[in-house]
């Protein structure tokens, strides 16, 4: 049976993706309100009541804002590591069904084999995911300050990759709305990837395996969708990666569903 991916939204104010296989329906992060997640799932004819699990990359609010309201009410298992669980418990007074994994380990959710890998970001124990399905491998690396060798190795097997392309360095440096301390955090090796850093990553991991590349977590103030797209598209052309379909994600609306 076909595997489907829908990026419900991605950006500094909310992140959530939906993956569906023949047996399994999962959210990767739940960074919108429960109402917004429900509305966005309804837009593709789905409902949170049918979710098998929610996978959490890290504890920042743009990745867990709707978690308690969905998972506690509906009894949805929440997969995360112990450090992330501890931070979630500090954020919410909710009785959640946690299923813990060790960062770098693997586990199964239905017919999806989930591989986890550590990423450099300013959270307690942030991870990326590689979801191995019968129709292909779907990777998520949406919050990281730089691309480690481990991240590159894990991402290289992806057929579909959701990769952060957060900011344009010049726009960030010149942004009048952000204090210098925040700019330093974003630019640090545990902050967020720039458009150029994302392009470098794509070039480094490129293979015939990668067919679909989503640019995620774009900053509303310090990036422009057409700029992020152009930087990545130019790099793909330079390395001859004409087989890759490139997509932009949005904070405001879900991406069209991709069927593998």
N, C-alpha and C positions, 0 to 999 in steps of 0.2 A: 504493500500500500504506500501511496505517496507520502513524503515527509514535507511539512509546511512550516515556513518561518515567517513571522510577522514582527517587525520592529514596531512596537506600539508607540514608542517615543524615545528619543535620546537627546539629552542635553544637560546643562548644569542645574536645571530645576526638576528633572525627573527622567528616569530610565526604566524601561521594562520591555521585554521581548517575549514572544510566545512561540513555542515549538511544539508541533503536533506530529506524532507518528501513528501507526496503526493501533497501538495499544496505549499510548502515553501522551499526556498533555501537561506541559510544564511552562511556568514563567521563569525567566532569568531576570532576577531583580523585580522589585515592586515599588518603584520610586514615585508613583503618582498616588493620588487619593484613591481609596476603594471605589468611589463613585466613578472617577475617571477611568480606572482600569476596567470596571464593568462596562462603561460606555464604549471604550475602545475595543474590548472583546466583542461586544454586541455588534459592532460595525463589521465584524467578519463572521457573524453568526455563531459566536461562542459565548460561554458564560463561566464565571469563576467557580461555580458549583461543580464543574466537571474537571477541574484541575487535579492532576495527580500529585504535583509537588511544586514548591517554589524554591529555586536555587538562588542563593545570595552571594554576591561577590565580596561585599564589605558593608560596613555599618553606616556609611554616610547617608544623610537624609534623602538625597536624590536617588537612592537605591532601595530604601526601606520604608518610605513615608506611608505606604498603604499596606504594609506587611501585616501589622497586628489586626487591622480591621478586616482583612480578608482571611488570614490563616486561622485566627482564633474562632471567628464566627462559623467558618465552614469546615474547620478541622483539617486543614490542608497541611501536610508535612512540610517542614522548613529545613532545607539542607544548607549547612554552613559549618565553618570550623569553630572551635571552642572560643577563641578570642573574639570572633565576630558575635557569637551567641552572647557572650558576657556583655558586650556593648549594646546589643539589642535589648537585653534585659534591663539595662540602665535607662534605655530610652522609653520602653513601654512596660506598663504593668499589665501584661497579658499572659495567658496560659497557652503557650505555643508548643506544638509537637515538633521539637527539634530532633533532627537526625544528623549527628555530627560526623564530619570527615576530617582527616588530617591533610593539611595542605600538601599537595604533591601526590596525594593518593587518588584512587579511582573507586567508583561505586556504580551500581546499576539503579536506574529508575525505570521500571517497566522494561521496555525493549531499547532503552537508551543507555549506552555505556558512557558515563561521565568521567572525564579526566580533569583534574584540577592542577593548577600550577601557580606558584607565587609570582606576584607582580610588584614592582617598586612604586608604592603610593603611600600617602601619609594617613593610613588607616592602621588598625591593630594587626591584622593578618590578611591583607587583601589577596584575592585570587582571580585568575582567569579560568574560563571553562572551555573544554573541547568536548562537544557532544557527538559521539559516534553513533550514527544511525545506519539503517539498511540502505539508505539512498545517498549517504555522504556524511562528511564531518563538518560540523558547524562550530566555529570558534568565536569566543568573546574575549576581547582585550580592550576595555573601554576606559580604564582609569589607570594610567601609569606614566611615570615621569621620564623613563627611558626604557629602551628595549634591551633587556638582558639576553645573554646567550640562551638561557633557559626559555624565555618567552619566544625567541626566534625559533628554537627547535620545536617547541610545542605547536606554534602557529603554522609551521611549514607543512603540516599534514592536512590543513583545512581545505575543504572544497568551497566553503562559505566562511568569510571572516568579517566580523564586526570589529572595526579598529578605530581607536580614538584619533580624531584630527581636531583637537580642541581649539587652538588659537593660531593667529598670525603673530609672530614675535613682535614686529613693529607696532601693530595695532595694540597689543597688550602693553608694551612699554609706554605708549603714548596715551593710553586710556585715562581720562580725567576722573573717572568714577571709582577707581580702585586704588587703595593705598599701596605704597611701595612694598610693605610687608606681604600683602596678598600677591602682588606681582612676583616677588621673590619665591613665594611658595609654589605658585603655578609653574614658574620657570625651573624649579629645582629638579633634581633627579628623582624626587618622590612626588612630583606634581602631576603635570599633564603634558601630553605630546602636542607639539606644534604641527602645523601642516607639513613642514619640511621633514620633521622627525618621522611622521607617519609615512611619508613618501619613501624615506630611507628604509624604514622597516619593510614596506611592501617590496622594495627592490631586493632586500636581503633575503626574504623568505620565498621569493617568487619561484613557482614551479608550475608544471602543467596541471597540478592538482587544483590550484586555486581558480575557480570559475566566477565567483561572485564576491565583490568587496564592498562593504558598507562603511561609509565614513560616519563615525558616531561622536556624540558628546561635543558637538560644535558650540562654542561660546557665542552667546547672543550679542555681547558687547565687543568682543575682541577677535571676531572672525566674520567672514561672509561666506555663505554657502557656495557661491560661484568661485570664490577664491580658493577654498579648500578643494573643490572639485577640479579646478584648473591645475593646481599644483600636483595633485595625484595623477590626473590624466596625462599631464606632460611627462611625468616620470615613467608611467606605464608605457607610453609611446617610446621613450628613450631606450627602455630595456627590451622592447619588442613584445610586451605582454598584451598583445591585441586580443587574446582569448578571454581576458578578464572583463566582466560586466561590472561597471562602477555605479554605485548608488549613494545618494545623500540621505541621511536620516534627518528627522525633524523633531523639535520639541513639541510642536503643536498638533501634528497629525500623524497617524500611523503610516508606515510605508506600505505599498501594495504587497500582498502576500506572495512570497516566493515558493514555488512548488518544485521540489527536487525529484 
